[in-house]
């Protein structure tokens, strides 16, 4: 009894070792003349997007060819498989029997899909099936810009496939003033606004920020220089007219370093007591008369 059980286990092991592993591989050879002739005469037409099925029985082996045409334009073909207990190899060949690499881009023409199967075990009838798909690939020429891009509007470019003539229209995103220059800053004065400005290098657009003239504060004093130009004669900004104010005018007239400068509107206006275009000797005299208690234009 024990010997009979051992013999049965050995037979089961032999049967199991005779069943091949499920594999699917791509072959490596080109078709010879007879195989190519077989393909051309016996190939079954294949449609993309339709599932195809091949069945075979125990100890069965053979070769099956399918034929398909690429008519629209070039592209790549892929095959999705499902299979059970079989050994299968496959290749794609061109119309001259030359084996093509998986994923190769196929030009317009006729192609063969060859399947070699070898069911070497004592199995029941089994099947494998495949679903071929085709993805076209356009080779685009140089884009032709039909509408120039600007900072405020998208541009348009058109490409044409050099294989099938299909056109592709693309928008070119607007520039949006991204290529803009550096800020050019102008400092404000007592009476003139300042700020900064920068120009777009692709169009006439400007970005500008205004800094208002410093002007006068709540007490009538200029925020920049501290002078109240409404108080004639107070050039030094002490709040009252003094001998030093007359000296500043005299220094200006002598070409010496003086607080009286035209760029400082407040001091300039305070020094123009007689309302001439520029401070004069008479303006200094008005200060001296005011300090002496004499009649003066300074109130």
KEKE-143977 format. One line per field, with one value per residue (C-alpha): residue number from 0; z, y, x. Coordinates in steps of 0.5 Angstrom, whole numbers. Layout:
N
i c(NUM:...)
w c(Z:...)
v c(Y:...)
u c(X:...)
This chain:
299
i c(0:1:2:3:4:5:6:7:8:9:10:11:12:13:14:15:16:17:18:19:20:21:22:23:24:25:26:27:28:29:30:31:32:33:34:35:36:37:38:39:40:41:42:43:44:45:46:47:48:49:50:51:52:53:54:55:56:57:58:59:60:61:62:63:64:65:66:67:68:69:70:71:72:73:74:75:76:77:78:79:80:81:82:83:84:85:86:87:88:89:90:91:92:93:94:95:96:97:98:99:100:101:102:103:104:105:106:107:108:109:110:111:112:113:114:115:116:117:118:119:120:121:122:123:124:125:126:127:128:129:130:131:132:133:134:135:136:137:138:139:140:141:142:143:144:145:146:147:148:149:150:151:152:153:154:155:156:157:158:159:160:161:162:163:164:165:166:167:168:169:170:171:172:173:174:175:176:177:178:179:180:181:182:183:184:185:186:187:188:189:190:191:192:193:194:195:196:197:198:199:200:201:202:203:204:205:206:207:208:209:210:211:212:213:214:215:216:217:218:219:220:221:222:223:224:225:226:227:228:229:230:231:232:233:234:235:236:237:238:239:240:241:242:243:244:245:246:247:248:249:250:251:252:253:254:255:256:257:258:259:260:261:262:263:264:265:266:267:268:269:270:271:272:273:274:275:276:277:278:279:280:281:282:283:284:285:286:287:288:289:290:291:292:293:294:295:296:297:298)
w c(0:2:-5:-9:-5:-7:-14:-15:-12:-17:-23:-20:-20:-27:-30:-26:-28:-36:-35:-37:-34:-37:-41:-47:-50:-56:-61:-64:-72:-78:-83:-88:-95:-94:-87:-91:-96:-91:-88:-94:-96:-90:-85:-82:-82:-76:-73:-68:-62:-63:-58:-62:-59:-61:-58:-58:-55:-51:-54:-60:-63:-69:-72:-74:-78:-77:-82:-81:-85:-83:-87:-84:-82:-78:-71:-65:-64:-58:-56:-49:-47:-43:-43:-39:-39:-45:-48:-53:-57:-62:-67:-71:-78:-84:-91:-92:-86:-82:-75:-71:-64:-59:-59:-66:-70:-76:-82:-87:-90:-89:-83:-80:-73:-72:-66:-65:-59:-56:-51:-49:-43:-43:-42:-44:-49:-47:-50:-50:-53:-55:-56:-61:-61:-65:-63:-69:-68:-72:-74:-73:-78:-76:-73:-77:-73:-75:-70:-66:-58:-54:-47:-47:-52:-54:-60:-65:-68:-73:-74:-80:-79:-85:-85:-86:-87:-80:-77:-70:-67:-61:-57:-55:-48:-47:-44:-39:-38:-35:-39:-35:-34:-27:-23:-25:-18:-18:-11:-9:-7:-3:-8:-14:-14:-14:-15:-19:-26:-30:-38:-41:-46:-50:-51:-49:-42:-36:-29:-25:-17:-15:-8:-7:-6:2:2:9:15:20:23:16:16:10:12:8:10:16:13:13:6:8:13:9:11:15:11:17:19:26:26:27:22:25:22:20:15:12:12:8:2:2:2:-4:-8:-6:-9:-3:0:3:5:-1:-7:-12:-11:-4:-6:1:3:-4:-3:4:1:-5:0:-6:-11:-16:-20:-16:-9:-9:-5:-3:0:5:6:8:13:16:16:20:25:26:27:20:15:12:7:12:17)
v c(0:5:3:4:11:13:11:15:22:21:20:27:30:28:31:37:38:37:43:50:56:62:66:71:74:78:73:76:73:76:72:68:67:61:65:71:68:64:71:74:68:66:72:74:81:85:91:95:96:89:83:77:70:64:57:51:44:39:39:43:48:53:60:65:71:77:83:90:97:103:108:115:116:114:111:106:99:96:89:88:80:75:68:62:56:57:59:65:69:75:80:85:85:90:87:85:80:85:84:91:93:94:101:103:108:105:109:108:101:94:90:83:81:74:69:63:58:52:48:42:40:35:41:42:47:53:60:67:73:80:87:91:99:104:111:116:120:127:129:137:142:149:153:159:165:168:173:176:175:182:184:184:179:172:170:164:159:154:147:142:135:133:126:127:134:135:142:144:151:153:160:163:166:174:177:181:186:181:183:190:195:197:203:210:214:222:224:229:236:241:243:238:231:225:218:212:209:203:201:195:192:189:195:202:200:204:203:209:210:218:220:227:233:234:241:244:241:243:249:251:248:244:237:237:243:246:253:256:260:264:267:272:273:266:263:259:256:258:261:268:273:274:277:270:270:277:273:267:272:276:269:267:273:273:266:263:256:259:256:260:255:255:247:248:252:254:257:260:263:266:270:273:278:283:278:279:272:271:274:281:285:289:283:283:290:289:284:289:294:290:288:296:297:301:300:293:289:283:283)
u c(0:6:9:3:2:9:9:2:6:12:7:3:10:12:5:6:13:11:6:10:10:5:10:9:15:17:21:27:28:26:21:24:21:17:14:13:9:5:4:1:-3:-6:-6:-13:-15:-14:-18:-16:-20:-23:-21:-18:-18:-14:-15:-11:-11:-6:1:-1:3:3:4:-2:-1:-6:-5:-7:-6:-4:-7:-8:-1:4:3:5:1:1:-3:-6:-6:-9:-7:-7:-2:1:8:7:12:10:13:11:14:13:11:18:18:23:22:20:22:16:13:16:13:10:9:3:4:2:4:4:3:6:4:8:5:7:2:7:3:-3:-8:-15:-17:-14:-14:-11:-13:-11:-13:-9:-10:-7:-4:-2:4:4:11:10:13:16:10:8:6:-1:-2:4:3:3:3:-5:-7:-5:-2:-3:1:-1:3:2:4:9:6:-2:-3:-7:-6:-5:-7:-4:-5:2:0:0:7:3:9:13:20:20:26:29:25:28:27:26:26:20:22:18:14:14:12:17:16:19:17:19:18:16:21:16:11:9:7:9:9:9:8:8:11:7:11:13:9:7:6:0:4:6:13:15:16:23:27:23:22:15:16:9:14:18:25:26:31:34:27:28:21:23:27:34:41:43:37:40:47:45:42:49:53:48:50:57:57:59:56:49:42:39:39:33:32:30:23:22:28:28:21:23:29:25:22:22:19:24:26:32:34:37:41:34:32:37:36:29:31:36:30:25:31:32:24:24:18:19:16:17:11)
